């Protein structure tokens, strides 16, 4: 049995104490604004995040932290620079700090706080876990969390939600593979509406998610 898969499954499980359930990555604002009205809209929105936005950049950051060719602090700073709003920074900082706290205790690793994808990449590198596998599973876990967030914000059934995860899983795999040779110089994003949603959420009332 592949221990790498089991370790990643534990790290990326909803049960791992990083508080991922508290964040919607701007979805709450997008749904409130009417930009996402149904399952098809949600799938398109999440696909753009994976391929053109934070999903792609998270893979690059994870790989850079895993490889160790660039100081992890510099990788972390690059990730923070690409967080397009205060809430995006808060989301990745808090999840990363929580991930590091638990992982450092259980696997005897460095406990310096890092943003979430950098923290996962550094830990996976320390254990020699395949970075492509780590990227694919990280993206699928992110996707699953956002679908669960959407289910609390709109009329989206469990089966519909899981259908979106299933349909976008190949995109997670492809993005993990396509970033194989990417470096920090290749980071970019054109999922602008997702960034705008995150900015609008900062002043949204009422709201149930932190981002």
RAQUIPE-V186415 format. One record per residue. N is the residue number from 1. RES is the residue in one small letter. OMEGA is omega in whole degrees, -180 to 180 (NA if undefined). NEAR is the number of other ideal C-beta (glycine too) atoms within 10 Angstrom. Layout:
N:RES:OMEGA:NEAR / N:RES:OMEGA:NEAR
This chain:
1:x:-176:5 / 2:x:-179:10 / 3:x:179:9 / 4:x:-179:16 / 5:x:-179:13 / 6:x:179:10 / 7:x:178:17 / 8:x:178:23 / 9:x:178:12 / 10:x:-178:13 / 11:x:-172:24 / 12:x:177:22 / 13:x:173:12 / 14:x:-180:11 / 15:x:-180:6 / 16:x:-166:17 / 17:x:175:9 / 18:x:178:25 / 19:x:-176:14 / 20:x:-179:24 / 21:x:-175:13 / 22:x:-173:14 / 23:x:179:24 / 24:x:177:27 / 25:x:180:26 / 26:x:-179:32 / 27:x:-178:28 / 28:x:179:26 / 29:x:-179:26 / 30:x:179:24 / 31:x:179:22 / 32:x:-179:17 / 33:x:-179:14 / 34:x:178:8 / 35:x:176:16 / 36:x:-175:23 / 37:x:-175:11 / 38:x:-176:11 / 39:x:-180:19 / 40:x:177:11 / 41:x:-179:16 / 42:x:-180:24 / 43:x:178:18 / 44:x:-179:11 / 45:x:-178:23 / 46:x:176:26 / 47:x:179:18 / 48:x:178:16 / 49:x:-179:24 / 50:x:-170:24 / 51:x:-172:17 / 52:x:-173:16 / 53:x:-172:24 / 54:x:179:26 / 55:x:179:27 / 56:x:-179:24 / 57:x:178:23 / 58:x:177:28 / 59:x:-180:29 / 60:x:179:25 / 61:x:179:30 / 62:x:-180:28 / 63:x:-179:26 / 64:x:178:29 / 65:x:179:27 / 66:x:-175:25 / 67:x:179:13 / 68:x:179:13 / 69:x:177:10 / 70:x:178:13 / 71:x:-174:11 / 72:x:177:19 / 73:x:178:11 / 74:x:176:11 / 75:x:-180:27 / 76:x:180:24 / 77:x:177:14 / 78:x:178:19 / 79:x:178:29 / 80:x:180:15 / 81:x:-179:10 / 82:x:174:21 / 83:x:-166:19 / 84:x:-180:19 / 85:x:179:18 / 86:x:-179:12 / 87:x:177:23 / 88:x:177:24 / 89:x:-179:18 / 90:x:-180:15 / 91:x:-175:26 / 92:x:178:27 / 93:x:-176:19 / 94:x:178:20 / 95:x:179:22 / 96:x:180:22 / 97:x:179:18 / 98:x:178:18 / 99:x:-179:26 / 100:x:-177:24 / 101:x:-179:15 / 102:x:-176:15 / 103:x:179:24 / 104:x:-179:16 / 105:x:-174:10 / 106:x:-176:10 / 107:x:176:12 / 108:x:-180:9 / 109:x:176:15 / 110:x:-177:14 / 111:x:177:13 / 112:x:-177:13 / 113:x:179:17 / 114:x:174:27 / 115:x:-167:29 / 116:x:-178:26 / 117:x:178:31 / 118:x:178:28 / 119:x:179:32 / 120:x:180:31 / 121:x:180:30 / 122:x:180:24 / 123:x:179:24 / 124:x:177:25 / 125:x:180:19 / 126:x:-179:16 / 127:x:179:15 / 128:x:179:9 / 129:x:-178:22 / 130:x:-176:15 / 131:x:179:22 / 132:x:176:17 / 133:x:-180:16 / 134:x:179:27 / 135:x:-178:31 / 136:x:-178:22 / 137:x:176:22 / 138:x:-180:25 / 139:x:-180:27 / 140:x:178:19 / 141:x:177:20 / 142:x:179:22 / 143:x:-179:21 / 144:x:180:20 / 145:x:-179:19 / 146:x:176:24 / 147:x:178:23 / 148:x:177:17 / 149:x:-180:23 / 150:x:-179:25 / 151:x:176:15 / 152:x:-174:14 / 153:x:-175:19 / 154:x:178:17 / 155:x:-178:10 / 156:x:-178:19 / 157:x:-180:10 / 158:x:-179:10 / 159:x:176:8 / 160:x:-180:17 / 161:x:-180:18 / 162:x:176:12 / 163:x:177:14 / 164:x:179:21 / 165:x:179:17 / 166:x:-176:9 / 167:x:-178:12 / 168:x:177:22 / 169:x:176:15 / 170:x:177:10 / 171:x:176:18 / 172:x:180:23 / 173:x:-178:17 / 174:x:180:14 / 175:x:177:19 / 176:x:180:24 / 177:x:-176:12 / 178:x:180:14 / 179:x:-176:23 / 180:x:-176:11 / 181:x:-177:7 / 182:x:175:16 / 183:x:179:13 / 184:x:177:18 / 185:x:-179:8 / 186:x:-180:11 / 187:x:179:18 / 188:x:178:11 / 189:x:174:16 / 190:x:175:12 / 191:x:-169:22 / 192:x:-177:12 / 193:x:175:15 / 194:x:178:24 / 195:x:179:18 / 196:x:178:17 / 197:x:179:27 / 198:x:179:26 / 199:x:-179:15 / 200:x:-178:17 / 201:x:-177:24 / 202:x:-179:15 / 203:x:-178:8 / 204:x:174:13 / 205:x:-11:4 / 206:x:176:6 / 207:x:-179:15 / 208:x:-179:10 / 209:x:179:20 / 210:x:178:15 / 211:x:NA:25
